[in-house]
Amino acid sequence: MGIPVAEDMDGKILLEAISEDYRKNNPIKSILTYENTTGKETRHQGPIPSPYDEIIKERLRSLGYIQ
């Protein structure tokens, strides 16, 4: 996906599942963490608005999930 792998994540990269040519052209990059280490909340609070919100809500209403 082109984003660095956080070193504090569980698991490992399955190198055997990625062709050698691809790995040569797309070297694996890493960062220490994606966690906020400043002690200040910087992430968006609450849902992110979407132009599809009303369509989804109407579908959920028609199925009886919300009123």
Sequence and secondary structure as in RCSB ss.txt:
>XXXX:A:sequence
MGIPVAEDMDGKILLEAISEDYRKNNPIKSILTYENTTGKETRHQGPIPSPYDEIIKERLRSLGYIQ
>XXXX:A:secstr
    EETTSSS   GGGS HHHHHHS   EES SS  SSS  S  S    TTHHHHHHHHHHTTS  
